[in-house]
Amino acid sequence: MLLTLVLAFSVLIAGIDQAIKYFVVQDLAPVKKTEVIDGLFSLVYVENKGVAFGMMQDHIWLFAVITVILIAVLLILLLSKKLTGKLFVTSVILLIGGGIGNFIDRITRGYVVDYLSVSFFPPVCNFADYCITVGAVLLIISMIVADVSKKPSDKLKEKAAVNEDKDKD
């Protein structure tokens, strides 16, 4: 049930991302840039052949493979039921949805369509990028919260198990 919910919302996020990018390609690509809030926020058409902030250009297939691996890891974490809080599930949805959105671009176009530009943050990004960023922050927070919320006795048991494994080596 949880897996179905996560996948459904992830596909919804990827669908929203692709719908936005469709209109960006149709309407923004010909004009390249439109000021929305003068000096603060604009829509800028960019074909990003790299990853975050345009780094590592022209490694499309590497990023596609990494995306598939990361999605698989997230699904394994979800299915292991070690982390099941709402914050963790939300982070997984955002990470998978954003990952799928950019994955589709990489496979179908050979680049990711970026279009959101704010003056105080130079890289041009897209909806999927922001989903991935927020999802990553929520994932870190959820893991910290999960660790903090453990009972002291559970932490001691884990530490003892780790020490026992070290003694065997």
HUGIKA-V235953 format. One line per field, one symbol per residue. ss: DSSP state (H for helix, E for strand, L for the rest). phi: phi as a letter, one per 20 degrees, with the letter a starting at -180 (. if undefined). burial: 1 if it has 24 or more other C-alpha atoms within 12 Angstrom, else 0. A space follows every 10 residues. Layout:
ss=???
phi=???
burial=???
This chain:
ss=LHHHHHHHHH HHHHHHHHHH HHHHHHHHLL LLEEEEELLL EEEEEEEELL LHHHLLLLLH HHHHHHHHHH HHHHHHHHHH LLLLLHHHHH HHHHHHHHHH HHHHHHHHLL LEEEEEEELL EEEEELHHHH HHHHHHHHHH HHHHHHHHLL LHHHHHHHHH HHHHHHHHL
phi=.fffffffff ffffffgfff fgffffdegf embcfecgmc cbdcecdeed dgmmflgmcg ffffffffff ffffffgfff mfccffffff ffgfffffff gffgfffedn adedbecdfe cgfecbgfgf ffffffffff ffffffffff fgffffffff fffffffff
burial=0000011011 1011111101 1001100100 0000000000 0111111111 1100000001 1011001001 1001100100 0011101111 1111111111 1111110000 1111111000 0011111111 1111110110 0110000000 0000000000 000000000
